[in-house]
Amino acid sequence: MDRGTAMLAVVLDVYEGGKDLIPGWKLKEHAERALAAGGVEGLRWYYEACLSGSDPRLKTTLRR
């Protein structure tokens, strides 16, 4: 498994754990697009952007 696929698996796990808490959450789709467009760095940048400017519920779920 390459690094991007492994990182996406973690994001998908977070998504599954938070989708019931945050209605309309598009983390999965956005993360997949970030990985496709920018590879590992694109996914890492997206994750950092989520942590820096998001709803407190999203930050808490991602940090778990």
mmCIF file of the N, C-alpha and C atoms, coordinates in Angstrom:
data_MODEL
# 
_entry.id   MODEL 
# 
loop_
_atom_site.group_PDB 
_atom_site.id 
_atom_site.type_symbol 
_atom_site.label_atom_id 
_atom_site.label_alt_id 
_atom_site.label_comp_id 
_atom_site.label_asym_id 
_atom_site.label_entity_id 
_atom_site.label_seq_id 
_atom_site.pdbx_PDB_ins_code 
_atom_site.Cartn_x 
_atom_site.Cartn_y 
_atom_site.Cartn_z 
_atom_site.occupancy 
_atom_site.B_iso_or_equiv 
_atom_site.pdbx_formal_charge 
_atom_site.auth_seq_id 
_atom_site.auth_comp_id 
_atom_site.auth_asym_id 
_atom_site.auth_atom_id 
_atom_site.pdbx_PDB_model_num 
ATOM 1   N N  . MET A 1 1  ? 0.855   -1.172 0.000  1.00 0.00 ? 1  MET A N  1 
ATOM 2   C CA . MET A 1 1  ? 0.000   0.000  0.000  1.00 0.00 ? 1  MET A CA 1 
ATOM 3   C C  . MET A 1 1  ? 0.902   1.237  0.000  1.00 0.00 ? 1  MET A C  1 
ATOM 4   N N  . ASP A 1 2  ? 0.641   2.154  -0.921 1.00 0.00 ? 2  ASP A N  1 
ATOM 5   C CA . ASP A 1 2  ? 1.454   3.367  -0.946 1.00 0.00 ? 2  ASP A CA 1 
ATOM 6   C C  . ASP A 1 2  ? 0.969   4.351  0.131  1.00 0.00 ? 2  ASP A C  1 
ATOM 7   N N  . ARG A 1 3  ? 1.769   5.366  0.353  1.00 0.00 ? 3  ARG A N  1 
ATOM 8   C CA . ARG A 1 3  ? 1.501   6.313  1.437  1.00 0.00 ? 3  ARG A CA 1 
ATOM 9   C C  . ARG A 1 3  ? 0.175   7.061  1.246  1.00 0.00 ? 3  ARG A C  1 
ATOM 10  N N  . GLY A 1 4  ? -0.129  7.486  0.036  1.00 0.00 ? 4  GLY A N  1 
ATOM 11  C CA . GLY A 1 4  ? -1.373  8.197  -0.230 1.00 0.00 ? 4  GLY A CA 1 
ATOM 12  C C  . GLY A 1 4  ? -2.594  7.347  0.071  1.00 0.00 ? 4  GLY A C  1 
ATOM 13  N N  . THR A 1 5  ? -2.545  6.092  -0.327 1.00 0.00 ? 5  THR A N  1 
ATOM 14  C CA . THR A 1 5  ? -3.655  5.180  -0.063 1.00 0.00 ? 5  THR A CA 1 
ATOM 15  C C  . THR A 1 5  ? -3.818  4.947  1.434  1.00 0.00 ? 5  THR A C  1 
ATOM 16  N N  . ALA A 1 6  ? -2.696  4.824  2.149  1.00 0.00 ? 6  ALA A N  1 
ATOM 17  C CA . ALA A 1 6  ? -2.752  4.643  3.602  1.00 0.00 ? 6  ALA A CA 1 
ATOM 18  C C  . ALA A 1 6  ? -3.325  5.878  4.292  1.00 0.00 ? 6  ALA A C  1 
ATOM 19  N N  . MET A 1 7  ? -2.917  7.061  3.835  1.00 0.00 ? 7  MET A N  1 
ATOM 20  C CA . MET A 1 7  ? -3.436  8.297  4.417  1.00 0.00 ? 7  MET A CA 1 
ATOM 21  C C  . MET A 1 7  ? -4.935  8.418  4.155  1.00 0.00 ? 7  MET A C  1 
ATOM 22  N N  . LEU A 1 8  ? -5.360  8.073  2.954  1.00 0.00 ? 8  LEU A N  1 
ATOM 23  C CA . LEU A 1 8  ? -6.775  8.146  2.615  1.00 0.00 ? 8  LEU A CA 1 
ATOM 24  C C  . LEU A 1 8  ? -7.578  7.167  3.469  1.00 0.00 ? 8  LEU A C  1 
ATOM 25  N N  . ALA A 1 9  ? -7.011  6.010  3.766  1.00 0.00 ? 9  ALA A N  1 
ATOM 26  C CA . ALA A 1 9  ? -7.699  5.038  4.625  1.00 0.00 ? 9  ALA A CA 1 
ATOM 27  C C  . ALA A 1 9  ? -7.954  5.625  6.010  1.00 0.00 ? 9  ALA A C  1 
ATOM 28  N N  . VAL A 1 10 ? -6.999  6.377  6.534  1.00 0.00 ? 10 VAL A N  1 
ATOM 29  C CA . VAL A 1 10 ? -7.188  7.036  7.831  1.00 0.00 ? 10 VAL A CA 1 
ATOM 30  C C  . VAL A 1 10 ? -8.301  8.072  7.732  1.00 0.00 ? 10 VAL A C  1 
ATOM 31  N N  . VAL A 1 11 ? -8.295  8.869  6.667  1.00 0.00 ? 11 VAL A N  1 
ATOM 32  C CA . VAL A 1 11 ? -9.339  9.878  6.471  1.00 0.00 ? 11 VAL A CA 1 
ATOM 33  C C  . VAL A 1 11 ? -10.704 9.208  6.384  1.00 0.00 ? 11 VAL A C  1 
ATOM 34  N N  . LEU A 1 12 ? -10.798 8.113  5.677  1.00 0.00 ? 12 LEU A N  1 
ATOM 35  C CA . LEU A 1 12 ? -12.076 7.422  5.546  1.00 0.00 ? 12 LEU A CA 1 
ATOM 36  C C  . LEU A 1 12 ? -12.554 6.869  6.880  1.00 0.00 ? 12 LEU A C  1 
ATOM 37  N N  . ASP A 1 13 ? -11.623 6.428  7.717  1.00 0.00 ? 13 ASP A N  1 
ATOM 38  C CA . ASP A 1 13 ? -11.976 5.970  9.052  1.00 0.00 ? 13 ASP A CA 1 
ATOM 39  C C  . ASP A 1 13 ? -12.538 7.123  9.880  1.00 0.00 ? 13 ASP A C  1 
ATOM 40  N N  . VAL A 1 14 ? -11.907 8.288  9.775  1.00 0.00 ? 14 VAL A N  1 
ATOM 41  C CA . VAL A 1 14 ? -12.398 9.483  10.470 1.00 0.00 ? 14 VAL A CA 1 
ATOM 42  C C  . VAL A 1 14 ? -13.777 9.851  9.939  1.00 0.00 ? 14 VAL A C  1 
ATOM 43  N N  . TYR A 1 15 ? -13.943 9.790  8.629  1.00 0.00 ? 15 TYR A N  1 
ATOM 44  C CA . TYR A 1 15 ? -15.226 10.114 8.009  1.00 0.00 ? 15 TYR A CA 1 
ATOM 45  C C  . TYR A 1 15 ? -16.333 9.216  8.554  1.00 0.00 ? 15 TYR A C  1 
ATOM 46  N N  . GLU A 1 16 ? -16.070 7.928  8.600  1.00 0.00 ? 16 GLU A N  1 
ATOM 47  C CA . GLU A 1 16 ? -17.076 6.982  9.103  1.00 0.00 ? 16 GLU A CA 1 
ATOM 48  C C  . GLU A 1 16 ? -17.419 7.280  10.559 1.00 0.00 ? 16 GLU A C  1 
ATOM 49  N N  . GLY A 1 17 ? -16.440 7.708  11.339 1.00 0.00 ? 17 GLY A N  1 
ATOM 50  C CA . GLY A 1 17 ? -16.670 8.017  12.742 1.00 0.00 ? 17 GLY A CA 1 
ATOM 51  C C  . GLY A 1 17 ? -17.385 9.334  12.973 1.00 0.00 ? 17 GLY A C  1 
ATOM 52  N N  . GLY A 1 18 ? -17.389 10.227 11.992 1.00 0.00 ? 18 GLY A N  1 
ATOM 53  C CA . GLY A 1 18 ? -17.956 11.546 12.189 1.00 0.00 ? 18 GLY A CA 1 
ATOM 54  C C  . GLY A 1 18 ? -19.149 11.900 11.333 1.00 0.00 ? 18 GLY A C  1 
ATOM 55  N N  . LYS A 1 19 ? -19.475 11.076 10.352 1.00 0.00 ? 19 LYS A N  1 
ATOM 56  C CA . LYS A 1 19 ? -20.532 11.461 9.412  1.00 0.00 ? 19 LYS A CA 1 
ATOM 57  C C  . LYS A 1 19 ? -21.890 11.603 10.083 1.00 0.00 ? 19 LYS A C  1 
ATOM 58  N N  . ASP A 1 20 ? -22.136 10.881 11.160 1.00 0.00 ? 20 ASP A N  1 
ATOM 59  C CA . ASP A 1 20 ? -23.406 11.020 11.870 1.00 0.00 ? 20 ASP A CA 1 
ATOM 60  C C  . ASP A 1 20 ? -23.439 12.268 12.741 1.00 0.00 ? 20 ASP A C  1 
ATOM 61  N N  . LEU A 1 21 ? -22.261 12.754 13.117 1.00 0.00 ? 21 LEU A N  1 
ATOM 62  C CA . LEU A 1 21 ? -22.176 13.936 13.977 1.00 0.00 ? 21 LEU A CA 1 
ATOM 63  C C  . LEU A 1 21 ? -22.269 15.239 13.197 1.00 0.00 ? 21 LEU A C  1 
ATOM 64  N N  . ILE A 1 22 ? -21.830 15.213 11.940 1.00 0.00 ? 22 ILE A N  1 
ATOM 65  C CA . ILE A 1 22 ? -21.769 16.432 11.138 1.00 0.00 ? 22 ILE A CA 1 
ATOM 66  C C  . ILE A 1 22 ? -22.559 16.196 9.853  1.00 0.00 ? 22 ILE A C  1 
ATOM 67  N N  . PRO A 1 23 ? -23.843 16.571 9.855  1.00 0.00 ? 23 PRO A N  1 
ATOM 68  C CA . PRO A 1 23 ? -24.684 16.350 8.658  1.00 0.00 ? 23 PRO A CA 1 
ATOM 69  C C  . PRO A 1 23 ? -24.097 17.032 7.418  1.00 0.00 ? 23 PRO A C  1 
ATOM 70  N N  . GLY A 1 24 ? -24.172 16.336 6.301  1.00 0.00 ? 24 GLY A N  1 
ATOM 71  C CA . GLY A 1 24 ? -23.687 16.897 5.043  1.00 0.00 ? 24 GLY A CA 1 
ATOM 72  C C  . GLY A 1 24 ? -22.170 16.942 4.930  1.00 0.00 ? 24 GLY A C  1 
ATOM 73  N N  . TRP A 1 25 ? -21.489 16.232 5.788  1.00 0.00 ? 25 TRP A N  1 
ATOM 74  C CA . TRP A 1 25 ? -20.036 16.242 5.788  1.00 0.00 ? 25 TRP A CA 1 
ATOM 75  C C  . TRP A 1 25 ? -19.501 15.641 4.503  1.00 0.00 ? 25 TRP A C  1 
ATOM 76  N N  . LYS A 1 26 ? -18.603 16.342 3.849  1.00 0.00 ? 26 LYS A N  1 
ATOM 77  C CA . LYS A 1 26 ? -18.049 15.908 2.568  1.00 0.00 ? 26 LYS A CA 1 
ATOM 78  C C  . LYS A 1 26 ? -16.557 15.576 2.668  1.00 0.00 ? 26 LYS A C  1 
ATOM 79  N N  . LEU A 1 27 ? -16.100 15.240 3.856  1.00 0.00 ? 27 LEU A N  1 
ATOM 80  C CA . LEU A 1 27 ? -14.674 14.960 4.066  1.00 0.00 ? 27 LEU A CA 1 
ATOM 81  C C  . LEU A 1 27 ? -14.161 13.894 3.102  1.00 0.00 ? 27 LEU A C  1 
ATOM 82  N N  . LYS A 1 28 ? -14.905 12.825 2.950  1.00 0.00 ? 28 LYS A N  1 
ATOM 83  C CA . LYS A 1 28 ? -14.464 11.723 2.091  1.00 0.00 ? 28 LYS A CA 1 
ATOM 84  C C  . LYS A 1 28 ? -14.233 12.205 0.658  1.00 0.00 ? 28 LYS A C  1 
ATOM 85  N N  . GLU A 1 29 ? -15.222 12.883 0.097  1.00 0.00 ? 29 GLU A N  1 
ATOM 86  C CA . GLU A 1 29 ? -15.119 13.337 -1.284 1.00 0.00 ? 29 GLU A CA 1 
ATOM 87  C C  . GLU A 1 29 ? -13.998 14.356 -1.459 1.00 0.00 ? 29 GLU A C  1 
ATOM 88  N N  . HIS A 1 30 ? -13.894 15.288 -0.535 1.00 0.00 ? 30 HIS A N  1 
ATOM 89  C CA . HIS A 1 30 ? -12.848 16.315 -0.616 1.00 0.00 ? 30 HIS A CA 1 
ATOM 90  C C  . HIS A 1 30 ? -11.461 15.703 -0.480 1.00 0.00 ? 30 HIS A C  1 
ATOM 91  N N  . ALA A 1 31 ? -11.313 14.755 0.432  1.00 0.00 ? 31 ALA A N  1 
ATOM 92  C CA . ALA A 1 31 ? -10.012 14.106 0.621  1.00 0.00 ? 31 ALA A CA 1 
ATOM 93  C C  . ALA A 1 31 ? -9.613  13.314 -0.612 1.00 0.00 ? 31 ALA A C  1 
ATOM 94  N N  . GLU A 1 32 ? -10.552 12.603 -1.206 1.00 0.00 ? 32 GLU A N  1 
ATOM 95  C CA . GLU A 1 32 ? -10.251 11.839 -2.420 1.00 0.00 ? 32 GLU A CA 1 
ATOM 96  C C  . GLU A 1 32 ? -9.826  12.769 -3.555 1.00 0.00 ? 32 GLU A C  1 
ATOM 97  N N  . ARG A 1 33 ? -10.503 13.912 -3.689 1.00 0.00 ? 33 ARG A N  1 
ATOM 98  C CA . ARG A 1 33 ? -10.126 14.886 -4.728 1.00 0.00 ? 33 ARG A CA 1 
ATOM 99  C C  . ARG A 1 33 ? -8.746  15.486 -4.446 1.00 0.00 ? 33 ARG A C  1 
ATOM 100 N N  . ALA A 1 34 ? -8.469  15.789 -3.169 1.00 0.00 ? 34 ALA A N  1 
ATOM 101 C CA . ALA A 1 34 ? -7.163  16.361 -2.811 1.00 0.00 ? 34 ALA A CA 1 
ATOM 102 C C  . ALA A 1 34 ? -6.042  15.386 -3.138 1.00 0.00 ? 34 ALA A C  1 
ATOM 103 N N  . LEU A 1 35 ? -6.247  14.109 -2.851 1.00 0.00 ? 35 LEU A N  1 
ATOM 104 C CA . LEU A 1 35 ? -5.235  13.094 -3.151 1.00 0.00 ? 35 LEU A CA 1 
ATOM 105 C C  . LEU A 1 35 ? -5.059  12.949 -4.660 1.00 0.00 ? 35 LEU A C  1 
ATOM 106 N N  . ALA A 1 36 ? -6.162  12.922 -5.400 1.00 0.00 ? 36 ALA A N  1 
ATOM 107 C CA . ALA A 1 36 ? -6.078  12.775 -6.861 1.00 0.00 ? 36 ALA A CA 1 
ATOM 108 C C  . ALA A 1 36 ? -5.384  13.974 -7.503 1.00 0.00 ? 36 ALA A C  1 
ATOM 109 N N  . ALA A 1 37 ? -5.649  15.155 -6.980 1.00 0.00 ? 37 ALA A N  1 
ATOM 110 C CA . ALA A 1 37 ? -5.093  16.371 -7.585 1.00 0.00 ? 37 ALA A CA 1 
ATOM 111 C C  . ALA A 1 37 ? -3.662  16.659 -7.148 1.00 0.00 ? 37 ALA A C  1 
ATOM 112 N N  . GLY A 1 38 ? -3.349  16.407 -5.870 1.00 0.00 ? 38 GLY A N  1 
ATOM 113 C CA . GLY A 1 38 ? -2.048  16.808 -5.364 1.00 0.00 ? 38 GLY A CA 1 
ATOM 114 C C  . GLY A 1 38 ? -1.230  15.719 -4.708 1.00 0.00 ? 38 GLY A C  1 
ATOM 115 N N  . GLY A 1 39 ? -1.688  14.488 -4.810 1.00 0.00 ? 39 GLY A N  1 
ATOM 116 C CA . GLY A 1 39 ? -0.968  13.387 -4.198 1.00 0.00 ? 39 GLY A CA 1 
ATOM 117 C C  . GLY A 1 39 ? -0.945  13.510 -2.676 1.00 0.00 ? 39 GLY A C  1 
ATOM 118 N N  . VAL A 1 40 ? 0.064   12.936 -2.077 1.00 0.00 ? 40 VAL A N  1 
ATOM 119 C CA . VAL A 1 40 ? 0.200   12.940 -0.624 1.00 0.00 ? 40 VAL A CA 1 
ATOM 120 C C  . VAL A 1 40 ? 0.248   14.364 -0.084 1.00 0.00 ? 40 VAL A C  1 
ATOM 121 N N  . GLU A 1 41 ? 0.969   15.238 -0.762 1.00 0.00 ? 41 GLU A N  1 
ATOM 122 C CA . GLU A 1 41 ? 1.062   16.635 -0.294 1.00 0.00 ? 41 GLU A CA 1 
ATOM 123 C C  . GLU A 1 41 ? -0.279  17.339 -0.375 1.00 0.00 ? 41 GLU A C  1 
ATOM 124 N N  . GLY A 1 42 ? -1.059  17.059 -1.399 1.00 0.00 ? 42 GLY A N  1 
ATOM 125 C CA . GLY A 1 42 ? -2.386  17.640 -1.517 1.00 0.00 ? 42 GLY A CA 1 
ATOM 126 C C  . GLY A 1 42 ? -3.304  17.190 -0.399 1.00 0.00 ? 42 GLY A C  1 
ATOM 127 N N  . LEU A 1 43 ? -3.219  15.910 -0.057 1.00 0.00 ? 43 LEU A N  1 
ATOM 128 C CA . LEU A 1 43 ? -4.029  15.379 1.036  1.00 0.00 ? 43 LEU A CA 1 
ATOM 129 C C  . LEU A 1 43 ? -3.582  15.947 2.373  1.00 0.00 ? 43 LEU A C  1 
ATOM 130 N N  . ARG A 1 44 ? -2.270  16.060 2.546  1.00 0.00 ? 44 ARG A N  1 
ATOM 131 C CA . ARG A 1 44 ? -1.759  16.637 3.792  1.00 0.00 ? 44 ARG A CA 1 
ATOM 132 C C  . ARG A 1 44 ? -2.185  18.088 3.909  1.00 0.00 ? 44 ARG A C  1 
ATOM 133 N N  . TRP A 1 45 ? -2.115  18.852 2.840  1.00 0.00 ? 45 TRP A N  1 
ATOM 134 C CA . TRP A 1 45 ? -2.525  20.250 2.855  1.00 0.00 ? 45 TRP A CA 1 
ATOM 135 C C  . TRP A 1 45 ? -4.013  20.369 3.191  1.00 0.00 ? 45 TRP A C  1 
ATOM 136 N N  . TYR A 1 46 ? -4.833  19.495 2.617  1.00 0.00 ? 46 TYR A N  1 
ATOM 137 C CA . TYR A 1 46 ? -6.268  19.518 2.889  1.00 0.00 ? 46 TYR A CA 1 
ATOM 138 C C  . TYR A 1 46 ? -6.536  19.240 4.363  1.00 0.00 ? 46 TYR A C  1 
ATOM 139 N N  . TYR A 1 47 ? -5.871  18.261 4.914  1.00 0.00 ? 47 TYR A N  1 
ATOM 140 C CA . TYR A 1 47 ? -6.042  17.917 6.333  1.00 0.00 ? 47 TYR A CA 1 
ATOM 141 C C  . TYR A 1 47 ? -5.662  19.100 7.222  1.00 0.00 ? 47 TYR A C  1 
ATOM 142 N N  . GLU A 1 48 ? -4.523  19.719 6.931  1.00 0.00 ? 48 GLU A N  1 
ATOM 143 C CA . GLU A 1 48 ? -4.089  20.888 7.707  1.00 0.00 ? 48 GLU A CA 1 
ATOM 144 C C  . GLU A 1 48 ? -5.084  22.035 7.589  1.00 0.00 ? 48 GLU A C  1 
ATOM 145 N N  . ALA A 1 49 ? -5.635  22.237 6.401  1.00 0.00 ? 49 ALA A N  1 
ATOM 146 C CA . ALA A 1 49 ? -6.629  23.295 6.203  1.00 0.00 ? 49 ALA A CA 1 
ATOM 147 C C  . ALA A 1 49 ? -7.892  23.006 7.016  1.00 0.00 ? 49 ALA A C  1 
ATOM 148 N N  . CYS A 1 50 ? -8.270  21.751 7.090  1.00 0.00 ? 50 CYS A N  1 
ATOM 149 C CA . CYS A 1 50 ? -9.441  21.373 7.896  1.00 0.00 ? 50 CYS A CA 1 
ATOM 150 C C  . CYS A 1 50 ? -9.214  21.694 9.363  1.00 0.00 ? 50 CYS A C  1 
ATOM 151 N N  . LEU A 1 51 ? -8.022  21.417 9.848  1.00 0.00 ? 51 LEU A N  1 
ATOM 152 C CA . LEU A 1 51 ? -7.728  21.677 11.258 1.00 0.00 ? 51 LEU A CA 1 
ATOM 153 C C  . LEU A 1 51 ? -7.636  23.164 11.577 1.00 0.00 ? 51 LEU A C  1 
ATOM 154 N N  . SER A 1 52 ? -7.195  23.959 10.623 1.00 0.00 ? 52 SER A N  1 
ATOM 155 C CA . SER A 1 52 ? -6.950  25.370 10.926 1.00 0.00 ? 52 SER A CA 1 
ATOM 156 C C  . SER A 1 52 ? -8.182  26.251 10.831 1.00 0.00 ? 52 SER A C  1 
ATOM 157 N N  . GLY A 1 53 ? -9.168  25.875 10.036 1.00 0.00 ? 53 GLY A N  1 
ATOM 158 C CA . GLY A 1 53 ? -10.273 26.805 9.864  1.00 0.00 ? 53 GLY A CA 1 
ATOM 159 C C  . GLY A 1 53 ? -11.646 26.191 9.939  1.00 0.00 ? 53 GLY A C  1 
ATOM 160 N N  . SER A 1 54 ? -11.804 25.125 10.658 1.00 0.00 ? 54 SER A N  1 
ATOM 161 C CA . SER A 1 54 ? -13.073 24.416 10.634 1.00 0.00 ? 54 SER A CA 1 
ATOM 162 C C  . SER A 1 54 ? -13.855 24.534 11.931 1.00 0.00 ? 54 SER A C  1 
ATOM 163 N N  . ASP A 1 55 ? -15.047 24.044 11.825 1.00 0.00 ? 55 ASP A N  1 
ATOM 164 C CA . ASP A 1 55 ? -15.957 23.918 12.952 1.00 0.00 ? 55 ASP A CA 1 
ATOM 165 C C  . ASP A 1 55 ? -15.265 23.112 14.065 1.00 0.00 ? 55 ASP A C  1 
ATOM 166 N N  . PRO A 1 56 ? -15.474 23.472 15.310 1.00 0.00 ? 56 PRO A N  1 
ATOM 167 C CA . PRO A 1 56 ? -14.851 22.729 16.418 1.00 0.00 ? 56 PRO A CA 1 
ATOM 168 C C  . PRO A 1 56 ? -15.185 21.235 16.424 1.00 0.00 ? 56 PRO A C  1 
ATOM 169 N N  . ARG A 1 57 ? -16.372 20.869 15.971 1.00 0.00 ? 57 ARG A N  1 
ATOM 170 C CA . ARG A 1 57 ? -16.729 19.438 15.922 1.00 0.00 ? 57 ARG A CA 1 
ATOM 171 C C  . ARG A 1 57 ? -15.851 18.690 14.933 1.00 0.00 ? 57 ARG A C  1 
ATOM 172 N N  . LEU A 1 58 ? -15.560 19.322 13.797 1.00 0.00 ? 58 LEU A N  1 
ATOM 173 C CA . LEU A 1 58 ? -14.697 18.707 12.795 1.00 0.00 ? 58 LEU A CA 1 
ATOM 174 C C  . LEU A 1 58 ? -13.284 18.546 13.336 1.00 0.00 ? 58 LEU A C  1 
ATOM 175 N N  . LYS A 1 59 ? -12.750 19.587 13.959 1.00 0.00 ? 59 LYS A N  1 
ATOM 176 C CA . LYS A 1 59 ? -11.403 19.520 14.525 1.00 0.00 ? 59 LYS A CA 1 
ATOM 177 C C  . LYS A 1 59 ? -11.303 18.403 15.556 1.00 0.00 ? 59 LYS A C  1 
ATOM 178 N N  . THR A 1 60 ? -12.291 18.309 16.444 1.00 0.00 ? 60 THR A N  1 
ATOM 179 C CA . THR A 1 60 ? -12.277 17.281 17.477 1.00 0.00 ? 60 THR A CA 1 
ATOM 180 C C  . THR A 1 60 ? -12.305 15.892 16.855 1.00 0.00 ? 60 THR A C  1 
ATOM 181 N N  . THR A 1 61 ? -13.152 15.701 15.845 1.00 0.00 ? 61 THR A N  1 
ATOM 182 C CA . THR A 1 61 ? -13.260 14.399 15.194 1.00 0.00 ? 61 THR A CA 1 
ATOM 183 C C  . THR A 1 61 ? -11.978 14.033 14.467 1.00 0.00 ? 61 THR A C  1 
ATOM 184 N N  . LEU A 1 62 ? -11.363 14.992 13.754 1.00 0.00 ? 62 LEU A N  1 
ATOM 185 C CA . LEU A 1 62 ? -10.112 14.721 13.045 1.00 0.00 ? 62 LEU A CA 1 
ATOM 186 C C  . LEU A 1 62 ? -8.973  14.407 14.008 1.00 0.00 ? 62 LEU A C  1 
ATOM 187 N N  . ARG A 1 63 ? -8.912  15.116 15.111 1.00 0.00 ? 63 ARG A N  1 
ATOM 188 C CA . ARG A 1 63 ? -7.819  14.902 16.062 1.00 0.00 ? 63 ARG A CA 1 
ATOM 189 C C  . ARG A 1 63 ? -7.919  13.557 16.761 1.00 0.00 ? 63 ARG A C  1 
ATOM 190 N N  . ARG A 1 64 ? -9.123  13.032 16.910 1.00 0.00 ? 64 ARG A N  1 
ATOM 191 C CA . ARG A 1 64 ? -9.281  11.715 17.511 1.00 0.00 ? 64 ARG A CA 1 
ATOM 192 C C  . ARG A 1 64 ? -8.645  10.688 16.617 1.00 0.00 ? 64 ARG A C  1 
# 
